[in-house]
Amino acid sequence: MPTPDTFWTYLSTICIYLIVLVVPGGLVGAAAGLRGWSLAGLAPLFTYLTLGLSGPWLAVAGLPYNPGTAVACTLLLAGAAYGLRRLALARGWTTGGRERPPVVWTRRAHFAVAACVLLATVLSVIVVLNASGGASAVFQRWDTVYHANGIRYIADTGDGSLFGMSKINWYPDGSYYPNAYHLVGALVYKLSGAAIPTVLNAVTVPIAGIFALSLVAMVRQFGGRAVFAGCAAIVAGAATTGAYESVSSGLLPFALGIVLTPLSAVALDRFLNRPGLDTGVVLTLAVAGMLLAHTSALFGAILFVLPLMLQRWWRREGKPLPDLARLIPVGVATALLAAPHLLGAISFGAGSYPYKPWGSDLPVGRALLQLLQFRQFLTEPLTWLSIFLVIGILTVRGLGRLRWVGLSALLLSGIFVLVASYGGLSWVITLSRPWWNDRYRLMALAAIPLCLLAGHGLAETQRLLAKTVGGWSWVRDSASMPAKLRIASATLLVACLAVVTNGFYTNANAIAVGYAYQNWPESEKVGQIPVTANEVAAMLALQEIADPAEMVLNDRRDGTAWVYAITGIRPVAGHYDPGVPPPDAAYLSEHFREYDTDPEVRAAVERLNVRHVLLGHGSILPDIKRAPGLENLDGLRFLRREYSNSDAVVYTILR
């Protein structure tokens, strides 16, 4: 459901996000010596790294996180990267080796690949806008309220610590969560002045474009053809299980980690080809960036690049022990740089938060078919991407230095099948714990090499088309025809793909992402959505009634947990998640109706400074009912109805 921002506010917020996405990371990457596509690809990762480090370290120093301190931290990190690079050059702590990929791209090729990345970004914009049903629509899935409240908390309080934003729901101490996503979102929120739902949408809009850029940087690093890079970018913008499906599940930071994962191969390959302090700094920043984007992203990146290491050792381009020895200092430097995150992750793992695996049991054949068709719950298979994936698999030898991607696809697809088909087995649950035993997350991870293989298949189809036409006698007789033929064949192939896929599957992908907003053709069959326009109206009315310092009692089962993100008023229940709730929140949800007769209820109300009650309509899940302590409040003598509409009501507690 929409919040009050206009489309033009949304557009300006997207522009601000793109600037924030590029500038801090680009400055750090350039200072570290990156250039060209490596710089362009790693810039978003380094932005999330820079701001993701800034918040926790500023909190350790007792300083607030805001635009000013974020700029200072960016300059500090860029200065450190530049200083280390200059030191390495001055002391000779670099080694010789190949810096430029062996395949030369013409200027025209660079522009064509950039156009493909732009196309993927445009596709992403179209998909998200069509899915949301409005430029400032509210996400309706499980974790999105936590992310929304986290962004608002950081922006309002300046607390960039790894435990702070969780205090909205798990008070008073909070809970660990990697918050680079939220720190970037908080900066966009402060700079744009837009509502939090608008900020969340703006940060989501270019997700497939970031994926495309990451794949292009990877193909370029490993010496792939420009056509391959462009095709990979187009596949990134069209594949449902790449960027879009994680968004549809509300896994917004996880989706970010997925689209940045290919960059781990870029940084690792640069370091292995030319070990040195400068390339080691870049790899350290990239590894830390994966950890900060999402904890599971680092585990996924390790699995993704493991076949790269195996191929390197098999072809005797390096030896296991020396390579692993060189990586030890990188690991130590990463641990020091991201020390607050590692300590926080350890404390979370040892804490009381319950781990609840999904336990999927799909037939193996169905799981394999989902991989091949780039979908899990869509009714429409992405047939043409499946065809190009098969072609890419059959021509995997043509990948050259990227042949390891085939083994990566086999490894990650195998893990997906294990979790999708045997997710209830204890050893599978243990193996997949970084991904919460969730087949949707592991499908997204497997989609990375599968998208590369499909892009390779599309590029090989273009090569075959150009070769076939080039064999015609009238073509052979023209000296200028081969270059023009390559351009024409690539353009024709992309145009045909756009037609046969109905605009690169934008409609199918919009339906998939629409699940995040409960906005898809069959959504009316599900029932009342958690956050309606009327509930947003009630939250805004509460903003006029309540004191900003108070907390509002609400039911964590409906959409009222969004009240903090939208108004800044803290709810008693700040997340749908019922795991380890604060004692007062748990007691009030069970017994608030007994306010007149139960002194413990009144004491809890007093401790939390609760003055109003906000109840919405519907539930995050259709089979979840309202908490017993908040049922049938009308007519109770200690409450006065202050505002109501068809979906929500606000009460004042009469003391």
Disulfide bonds with the S-S distance in Angstrom:
none
